[in-house]
């Protein structure tokens, strides 16, 4: 009787980890993808940005106008690549080297949710990624200003 319980527990653990578990490889690839995005933006590196993002991405921010009205502002693939090529960052902390942090909240099957922070821009990102043809791509964003 005890052996059958142990076998059941082992089967449950193995099947749940294969369905919902994250691998170290996926974690590293997700972080690499996130750094390609944020470091690509910082260094105006179009190729790194393009490697990180999906062509059908949606990058959104909630904005408030001078009258206190809120609206959702959207950015797509071509606009993000344009900013990557042309943005001249306002280096708020020139004495500090660029530093980015990636927090992985969840990896399940072929999707992941992360948060990206850094010390040079006054914003942070919450991002959903998808693993497509073996590559992690950033697909959905919600970002916010920190000022």
PyMOL commands that set and color helices and strands:
alter all, ss='L'
color gray80, all
select helices_A, chain A and resi 2-20+24-42+46-52+77-86
alter helices_A, ss='H'
color red, helices_A
select strands_A, chain A and resi 53-64+70-75+100-108+111-118+123-132+135-145
alter strands_A, ss='S'
color yellow, strands_A
deselect
rebuild
show_as cartoon
